[in-house]
Structure formats: C-alpha cells, structure tokens
Amino acid sequence: MLAEIVRAILEKILRDKLIMGLIIMMIVAVFVTGGQKDPNGARLFSKKYGAGQEADLPEEGGEQPGNANNMANHQAGGQNQMAGQNQKNGQSQQNGQSQQNAQVNTQPNSQPSPQPSPADAQVATEFIRWWLSKGMDYQQATADASHKEALSWIKPPATDAFVTLFWPAELAANIRSGRQVGNFQIATVSPLAINPDGSVPLRVTGVLVLQDTGYAPRSQPLELNFLVKKEAEGLRIINFYQQAGMISTSGQ
C-alpha cells in the first residue's frame, strides 16, 4: 500500500515539471547556504593562527583546535628553552666569577701583615713595670730570688748588659751581706713605637736610691731603654741599655 502511494507521488512529480524545478532549487539553495557558513570566523582564525587552518575552527563551547594546541605547546616550549638558556648563561657567568675570585684569592698576598694593636704597647708597659719590681729589687731578704726571676724573662745579649750594670758581683755581695740596701722609684714608662715585627721599644725614667751602712743615701736618676717582644713562650726583653752609664756601688 505504502509503495503504491510513493510510486504515485513520484510519477506525479516527474509529470509535473514545475514541482521538480522547485525541488531542484531547494537542493541548490541548501548547498549554497552550507558553503557560506561563518566566513567571519574563518577569517579571524586565519589571522590569528595562520592561513590554511579554517578547517580546524572549533565549534562554540568546544575544545581548541589541534593546530592551536600544537602552536601553544610550541610557544611554551620556546619560553622554557629560553628560560633554561638564560639560567644556564647565569650559572656560567656565576661560575666564571667564582673562578676569577678563586684566582684572585690564590695569588700571593701583597697586603702588609696587620700591625699589632695599641693594646700590645699597653701590655708591654705593664710587663716592664712588673719586671722592674724584680730586676731592681735591692732588699736583702728578697733581692736574690727577685733577680733570678727577672733574669728568666730577659734574653742574651740583654742579660749580660743588665747584669753588668745593675747586678754586678760586688753590688750583689753587698746586698746579701746587708752592707747596702736600695730601691728603684719609677717615674715614667713610655712605649715609643710598635715595630713591624711586633716588638715594642719602651723608655723608663726613674731614680735609683742606694744606701751604704753608716752613710747617707745616694740617689741617681736613670733612663733605661727596653725592647719587648711577644714570643711563643710569652713576653721577653730582647734588648736593653742605659743612657747614664754604670751606677756607683760604693758610698766612699
């Protein structure tokens, strides 16, 4: 029944040329309209991503086209490569700077060695004050022990110079026997400089008073010069001399 109806319709269409023309025009219109769909979108996409990519336009609400994804990945890869190159260049520059600093540090030190601080001069001053309390002790009860201790802090040839001037055999015998007694009164102890090797020259002024039994005391102003240096075992007197000459040991 249905086949007969369809056959009757087709026969009528084929006989009626007007109806057939309308059908053909409708088919042509459908094809023409489909070919002109969204020309603006194609042009925009072409400008953005390059010519020849209109076929990859996404539908509204859909995913990005495959070519767009590839281009985005290519741009991201280029940025990562540029960042890696910049980081590599920065590291190379930093390594070069470190090597340059290492070369500078390994060069011989041309700077002079640091000078001793002023505190060294103060320590040397206090040391000489203490040492004179031993080296210039002329009391019968303590003179021998004091001079023995004092001579342990002074080095040759300064030892011989000091013994010859201030602890000769005659004076030592007189002090031990009690025939003479004396003391040394310090006026000033002045550090003069700090030498490049760290030694400190000092000038001492004072008065030596000696008294023979039965005689009036005799006083003699003295100017003594010491050179003090800090060695491995501690401070030591490495040089000594007197400006005014040998002291007198007789009351006559």
C-alpha positions, 0 to 999 in steps of 0.5 A: 500500500505504502509503495503504491502511494510513493510510486504515485507521488513520484510519477506525479512529480516527474509529470509535473515539471514545475514541482521538480524545478522547485525541488531542484532549487531547494537542493541548490539553495541548501548547498549554497547556504552550507558553503557560506557558513561563518566566513567571519570566523574563518577569517579571524582564525586565519589571522590569528593562527595562520592561513590554511587552518579554517578547517580546524575552527572549533565549534562554540563551547568546544575544545581548541583546535589541534593546530592551536594546541600544537602552536601553544605547546610550541610557544611554551616550549620556546619560553622554557628553552629560553628560560633554561638558556638564560639560567644556564648563561647565569650559572656560567657567568656565576661560575666564571666569577667564582673562578676569577675570585678563586684566582684572585684569592690564590695569588700571593698576598701583597697586603702588609701583615696587620700591625699589632694593636695599641693594646700590645704597647699597653701590655708591654708597659705593664710587663716592664713595670712588673719586671722592674719590681724584680730586676731592681729589687735591692732588699736583702731578704728578697733581692736574690730570688727577685733577680733570678726571676727577672733574669728568666724573662730577659734574653742574651745579649740583654742579660749580660748588659743588665747584669753588668750594670745593675747586678754586678758581683760586688753590688750583689755581695753587698746586698746579701751581706746587708752592707747596702740596701736600695730601691728603684722609684719609677717615674715614667714608662713610655712605649715609643713605637710598635715595630713591624715585627711586633716588638715594642721599644719602651723608655723608663725614667726613674731614680735609683736610691742606694744606701751604704751602712753608716752613710747617707743615701745616694740617689741617681736618676736613670733612663733605661731603654727596653725592647719587648717582644711577644714570643711563643713562650710569652713576653721577653726583653730582647734588648736593653741599655742605659743612657747614664752609664754604670751606677756607683756601688760604693758610698766612699 
